[in-house]
Amino acid sequence: MPIERKKFELRVAEAMPKDVGQDYIRIDPNILKQLGLKMGDVVEITFFKMKTRTAAIVWSSYPEDKGKLIIRMDESTRNKLNAELDDILQIKKIEVVPAESVWLTPINPNVEVINEQLFPHWLENRVVMKGDIINLIINDTPFNFQVDSFTPFVNVVMVNKETIIQLKKHTPNSISINSGAESKDAQLDGIKKFAVLQIKECMRSDLGLGIASLDSDVISKLKLTKGDVICIENMNIKNKTAAVVWTSYPQDKGSRSIRIDGTTRNNLRGKLTEKVRVYKITPTIAQTLILAPVRSDLQIENEQSFITLLVNRVFMQGETIPFLVRGVDYIEFMVIDFTPKGKVVAVVPETKIECNPGPAIALIYKRKVQSRMMGFLQEFLNQWDELPSEDRQNARDEFIEKSCKRFLDRELSEKEF
């Protein structure tokens, strides 16, 4: 008879496509047995590295996963934990009680159109903890909600048809960008004050919002307020992105840190613990934002529905944004253009969202070309000052010929695209 274990440590693996958006996890049936679990029970999942936890319904793993110490979960569940694939999580069985009432805070604007009485049906049999982000597709429009509180006052509850769902009409955490007149800062010029900060993982409640939480001492130094926009510059490769300044956390005071989520880090091409340069900028209000799916086989019918996820966020050309499409899959879109022209734009409710019918491959190609050519140019400039004036013309011609040859022969082989 196997020895019963109260806790298990498992490695995170990606959910199978048909399980995405279902709010359950899959583990080996032998582990279920040792934990005294059966399919449909609820487990608490803890990520000690980030000091986060969530709860989920457990199901048996697929036959090919038998004997593997893995836990399959989708990106939505991983985001609740600030976890990534191959991270080690601990699970244990917990008891869950039915939710009498649940208060949700809408992250998106225009939620007045939603009928609260339908929420028990949409959320039936879901387990929630305070602070969880819930993704819903309602009438082909994506909405995000944060679990603010619930009764009874326990750690985890399960929603059923009798649960009373209440939406907060005005949330203190709704994002509002402080916009102003166009300035040199909006063109990323004329930098007067900046700070060098270390990247930290964002808090679970801040995921997917395009915000940055800074050390409160830095906020004072840069004369920033909640809702201001900052440019974040990767000091290693000079890549830039923008984010909205948000509430600082007490534990970060004096740490000279900036908390940003994985999407912002990807656009920055930065990693946790790396150093970035931060300074205030003023964005241009976007009249039109043009997106293109990175995946070529995606068809979008109601592109304006994305406005609910984009309002009060700031973007640069070439940045990618992941969306939960049709509630089943995270799809990446790229910002390929916007009007009026500028370095950074802020999306407002009046911004028109357009989707380019073709994938964003062309712009991805262009970005790779520009990145490599800038590398060649830097090599040339490093040698320029050392050359006598009479040799510079020949050096320039040689640089162009050499760069084009490298560019065509090696740097842009078809296998890279």
C-alpha positions, 0 to 999 in steps of 0.5 A: 500500500503506497504511503500517503503524502500530503504534499507533492512538488511538480514541474510545470508543463504546458496544458494540452490545447483542448484544456486551455481556458478550462481552469483545471490542472492535470497530474498523474493518477498515481499522485492523485491516489497518494494525495487522497484526491479524486478527479474534480477535487480542489488543490492549492498550488504554491510557488514558493519562489515568488511567494504566490498561490492559487487553487484549481480543480484537478483532473487525471493526466493523459496516458503519455504523462503517466509516471512524470512528476509534471503538472499541466496548466494553461497560461492563465493559471500560470499567470496567477502564480507568476510561474513559467514552464519548468518551474517547480510548484507544490500542491496539496489537497484543500477543502472548498466551500460554495461561494455565497457572494463574490465581488469582482473588479472590472479591469476593462472599461464599459462594463455597464453593458454586462448583465450581472445575473449571467455571471453565476452561469459563466463562472459555475464550478470555478474555484477562486481566490482573492486577487485572481484574474478571471478572463471571460469572452462575452458576446465575442468581446474579451473582459478581465475581472479581478476577484476583490472579495467573497463570502464566506470569509475563507481562502478559497470558494467555488462559484455555483448557480446560487452565488451572487455576483456583484461588479464594482462600478468604480474601481480605485485601480482603474488605469488613467493615463496622464496625458499632456501637450506634446514635448521633446520627451514624447520623441524620446529626446531631451532626457532631463532626469532618469533612474537606473533600476533592476527588473523584478517580476510584477505582482499577480494583480498587475499582469497584462495591464501594461503598467510598471510599479517603481520604487517609491523613492524613484517616483519622488526623484523623477517627480512621477505620479500614478498614471504618468508614462515612462520609457524603459530602456534596455541598457544592454541592447538599447531596446525601448518600451513604454509603460504606465506608472502605477502604485508602488509596493511598500516592500520595494521602497529603497530597492531601486527596482521596477516591476513589469510583467512578461509581455513588457519584458519581451517587448523590452527584450529584458530579463529579471534582475537586468538593469534598465534606464527609466525616464518620463515621457508624454505619449501621443493620443492614438486615433488609430491603432493597427494590429496584425496577428503573428500567426497567419491562420487567424481570422478576426471578425470584431477587431474593435472588441479589443479596445476593452483590453487596450484602453489606457495602455501605451504602445510603440511600433513593433511591440507584441500583445498576447490576447485570449481569443475565443477563451481558448488560446493566447494569440500574439498580435503585433502593433504594426502602425498607428496614427498620428505618427510618433514614438509612443501612443496611448489608447483611449476609448475613441481610438479606432482598432484595425486588424491587418488581414496578413500576419506580421511576418514582414515587420518581424523581418524588418526588425531583424534586418534593422537590428543586424544592420545597426550592429554592423554600423556600430562596428564601423563607427567604432573605427571611424574616429581612428581613421585619417580623413583621406581614408574615410571615403574608402572605409565607407565604401568597404563598410557598405560592401562588407555589410551587404555581403554579411547581410546576404550570406549569413545574417538573413538565411531563410531558416531564421524566418 
